[in-house]
Amino acid sequence: MREARPENLGERFGDPGGPDPGEATSSAASASIMRERAAQELSPEMGRMGAEDPSTALPDEPQLAPAYYATQARGWRRDIWALLHPPYTAWHLSYVLIGAGLAPGIDVVRLAATLVAFFLAVGVSAHALDELRGRPLQTSVPATGLWAAAIIGLVGAVALGFAGVSALGVGLLPFIAAGVLFVFAYNLELLGGRLHGDFWFALSWGAFPVLTAYFAQTGRISIGSVAAAAAAYALAFGQRALSTPARQLRRKTRSVTGTLTRSDGSEQALDEPALLHPLESALRAFSWGVVLLGLGLVATKLLG
């Protein structure tokens, strides 16, 4: 009488165990088959479709730098330079020069204090807070370092503002409060992002510096300063209209393909550099132009 063999776990669930008819019986072949079955059980979809053909995978596209003034290099010098956004910071500080240049006379100490305050608030604090949201400039500065820069920069700007209250009176307090609100609400997209958009950007970093600088010189607001602030608003709005698609191309676009066919039949290939060139050429020109305009106004008042 043949002795009954106890069922193992595989037989209990319908797998007779051992090789199927026609299968190799060597230990190596059995191990290979077992591994294949295990892979199919763990991933039925892969078992049916097979591994992805490497030839069908999209190749990695060369990435552009996150900004035309921020290289793809790594290091603390590059990170600090990128975080300061030199062309844009200089552009917005120029609105301070324009506002002060509209005053009948320029107090150099007040102008210097206003420039430093806006540099700390915009160039340091606002840009550090902006980098905390998703690392758009791809820096390696720790979050604690960015928070420290943001707080120290804003505290320094507010301290300079309060120092000016003794000379200009409480009329300067609304400007200080508005500056703090703009830095936090815009860059951290508070209030559901209601203060983060083209309108608020142009108001806070275009019109606001002009009015603040003029008030810091004269202790009042004039019709001329309001008109100049409106011009700064328009320039900042235009800056945003150019920089937004440029950022999209540099930071959120994998590839661009296409052809521009002109009316004479000639063609031009479209890619990221072709689309970026007119946008960033205009941004470079405007940044230098506004800086020189501000310097010219101040130099005229100081040097005659």
C-alpha positions in Angstrom: 0.0 0.0 0.0 1.3 3.4 -1.0 1.9 5.8 1.8 -0.1 9.0 1.5 2.1 12.2 1.2 0.9 15.1 3.4 -0.3 18.1 1.4 1.9 21.2 1.5 0.6 24.7 1.4 0.8 25.0 -2.3 -1.2 21.9 -2.9 -3.9 22.9 -0.5 -4.5 26.0 -2.7 -4.4 24.1 -6.0 -0.7 24.3 -6.9 0.6 20.7 -7.2 4.1 21.8 -6.5 7.1 20.7 -8.5 7.7 21.3 -12.2 4.8 21.2 -14.7 5.1 18.7 -17.6 7.7 19.9 -20.1 9.4 22.3 -17.6 13.1 22.0 -16.9 13.8 20.0 -13.8 17.1 21.5 -12.8 17.3 23.4 -9.6 18.4 26.6 -11.5 15.4 26.4 -13.8 13.0 25.7 -10.9 14.4 28.7 -9.1 14.0 30.9 -12.1 10.4 29.8 -12.6 9.5 30.4 -9.0 10.9 33.9 -9.2 8.9 34.6 -12.3 5.7 33.3 -10.7 6.3 35.4 -7.6 6.8 38.5 -9.7 3.6 37.8 -11.6 1.7 37.3 -8.3 3.0 40.5 -6.9 2.4 42.6 -10.0 -0.1 41.0 -12.3 0.0 44.0 -14.6 3.7 43.6 -15.2 3.2 39.9 -15.7 0.7 40.5 -18.5 2.4 43.4 -20.2 6.1 42.7 -19.4 8.7 45.3 -18.5 8.7 48.7 -20.0 10.6 49.0 -23.2 13.5 51.4 -22.4 13.3 52.7 -26.0 9.8 54.1 -25.4 10.8 56.1 -22.3 11.1 59.8 -22.8 14.7 61.0 -22.5 15.5 63.5 -19.8 15.4 67.0 -21.2 18.2 69.4 -20.3 16.8 71.7 -17.6 17.0 75.4 -17.8 18.2 77.5 -14.9 15.3 78.7 -12.7 16.1 82.4 -13.7 18.3 84.1 -16.2 20.4 85.5 -13.3 20.6 82.2 -11.4 22.9 79.6 -12.8 22.5 75.8 -12.4 25.7 75.7 -10.4 25.6 74.8 -6.7 27.1 76.5 -3.7 26.3 79.2 -1.1 27.5 82.0 -3.3 25.1 81.0 -6.1 22.2 80.6 -3.6 22.7 84.0 -2.0 23.0 85.7 -5.4 19.8 83.9 -6.7 17.8 84.7 -3.5 18.6 88.4 -3.8 17.2 88.5 -7.3 19.6 91.3 -8.2 17.9 92.7 -11.4 14.5 92.8 -9.8 15.6 94.1 -6.4 17.5 96.9 -8.1 14.4 97.6 -10.3 12.2 98.0 -7.2 14.7 100.0 -5.3 14.7 102.4 -8.2 11.1 103.3 -7.4 12.4 104.5 -4.1 14.9 106.8 -6.0 12.1 108.0 -8.3 9.8 108.8 -5.3 12.6 110.7 -3.5 13.6 112.4 -6.7 10.2 114.0 -7.1 10.6 115.9 -3.8 11.6 119.5 -3.8 14.8 118.6 -2.0 16.5 115.4 -1.1 17.6 114.5 2.4 20.4 112.0 1.8 20.0 110.3 5.2 16.3 109.7 4.8 16.9 108.4 1.3 19.6 106.0 2.5 17.3 104.8 5.3 14.4 104.2 2.9 16.7 102.3 0.4 18.0 100.1 3.2 14.5 99.4 4.6 13.2 98.4 1.2 16.3 96.3 0.5 15.7 94.4 3.8 12.0 94.0 3.2 12.0 93.1 -0.5 15.5 92.0 -1.3 15.9 89.8 1.8 12.7 89.1 3.6 10.2 88.8 0.8 12.5 86.7 -1.4 13.4 84.4 1.5 9.7 83.8 2.2 9.1 83.2 -1.5 11.8 80.5 -1.6 10.2 78.7 1.3 7.2 78.0 -1.0 8.4 75.1 -3.2 12.0 76.2 -3.7 11.5 77.9 -7.1 15.2 78.9 -7.2 16.4 75.4 -6.2 18.6 76.6 -3.4 20.0 74.4 -0.7 19.6 77.0 2.1 17.9 75.3 5.1 14.4 76.4 5.9 15.6 77.7 9.3 18.1 79.9 7.4 15.4 81.3 5.1 13.1 82.0 8.1 15.9 83.7 9.9 16.7 85.9 6.9 13.0 86.8 6.5 12.5 87.7 10.1 15.8 89.6 10.5 15.2 91.5 7.2 11.7 92.5 8.2 12.6 93.5 11.7 15.4 95.7 10.4 13.0 97.3 7.9 10.4 98.0 10.6 13.1 99.3 13.0 14.2 101.9 10.4 10.5 102.8 9.9 10.0 103.5 13.5 13.2 105.5 13.6 11.6 107.7 10.9 8.5 108.3 12.9 10.4 110.6 15.3 11.2 112.8 12.3 8.0 112.5 10.2 5.3 111.8 12.8 2.7 109.1 13.1 1.8 109.6 9.4 4.5 107.1 8.6 2.9 104.3 10.6 0.4 103.3 7.9 3.3 102.9 5.5 5.1 100.6 8.0 2.0 98.5 8.5 1.3 98.2 4.8 4.8 97.1 4.2 4.6 94.3 6.7 1.3 93.2 5.3 2.6 93.1 1.7 5.6 91.0 2.7 3.7 88.3 4.5 0.4 88.3 2.7 1.9 88.4 -0.8 4.9 86.1 -0.5 3.2 83.5 1.8 -0.1 83.7 -0.1 -2.1 84.3 3.0 -5.9 84.9 3.0 -6.2 82.2 0.4 -3.9 83.9 -2.0 -6.2 86.9 -2.4 -3.2 89.3 -2.1 -1.1 87.3 -4.5 -1.5 88.3 -8.1 -0.7 90.9 -10.7 -2.7 93.7 -9.1 -1.1 93.3 -5.6 2.4 92.8 -7.0 2.2 96.0 -9.0 0.7 97.9 -6.0 3.1 96.6 -3.4 6.4 96.6 -5.3 5.6 99.3 -7.8 3.4 102.1 -6.5 4.1 101.6 -2.8 7.8 102.4 -2.9 7.3 105.6 -4.8 4.7 106.9 -2.4 6.7 105.8 0.7 9.9 107.4 -0.5 8.2 110.7 -1.4 6.5 110.8 2.0 9.8 110.0 3.7 11.2 113.1 2.1 8.3 115.5 2.5 5.9 114.2 5.1 3.0 114.4 2.7 1.6 113.0 -0.6 1.2 115.1 -3.7 -0.7 114.8 -6.9 2.6 114.4 -8.7 3.7 111.5 -6.5 0.4 109.8 -7.0 0.9 110.1 -10.8 4.4 108.7 -10.6 3.1 105.9 -8.4 0.6 105.0 -11.0 3.4 104.9 -13.6 5.4 102.6 -11.3 2.3 100.4 -11.0 2.0 100.1 -14.7 5.7 99.2 -15.1 5.5 96.6 -12.3 2.3 95.2 -13.9 4.2 94.9 -17.2 7.1 93.2 -15.4 4.7 90.6 -14.0 3.2 90.0 -17.5 6.7 89.3 -18.8 8.2 87.4 -15.9 5.2 85.0 -15.4 5.5 83.2 -18.7 9.3 83.3 -18.4 9.1 81.5 -15.1 6.6 79.0 -16.5 9.0 78.1 -19.3 12.0 77.8 -17.1 10.5 76.1 -14.1 7.4 74.2 -15.2 7.9 73.2 -18.8 9.4 69.9 -19.9 9.8 70.6 -23.6 8.6 72.9 -26.3 8.3 71.9 -30.0 6.8 73.7 -32.9 7.4 75.8 -36.0 6.5 79.4 -36.8 5.6 79.8 -40.4 5.8 83.4 -41.6 3.7 84.9 -44.4 6.7 84.8 -46.8 6.9 81.0 -46.2 10.1 81.1 -44.1 10.0 79.0 -40.9 11.5 79.3 -37.4 11.8 76.5 -35.0 10.1 77.2 -31.6 11.8 76.0 -28.4 12.4 77.3 -24.9 15.3 79.7 -25.9 13.3 81.1 -28.8 10.3 81.9 -26.5 12.4 83.1 -23.6 14.6 85.5 -25.6 12.0 88.3 -26.2 10.6 88.0 -22.7 13.9 88.2 -20.8 15.5 90.7 -23.2 12.6 93.1 -22.3 13.0 92.3 -18.6 16.7 93.1 -18.7 16.2 96.3 -20.6 13.4 97.5 -18.3 15.4 96.7 -15.2 18.4 98.7 -16.4 16.2 101.5 -17.7 14.3 102.1 -14.5 17.5 102.0 -12.5 19.1 104.7 -14.7 15.9 106.8 -14.5 15.9 106.7 -10.7 19.6 107.5 -10.6 19.1 110.4 -13.0 16.3 112.0 -11.0 18.3 111.8 -7.8 21.5 113.0 -9.4 19.7 116.0 -10.9 18.5 117.1 -7.5 21.8 116.4 -5.7 24.3 117.5 -8.3 22.3 120.0 -10.4 
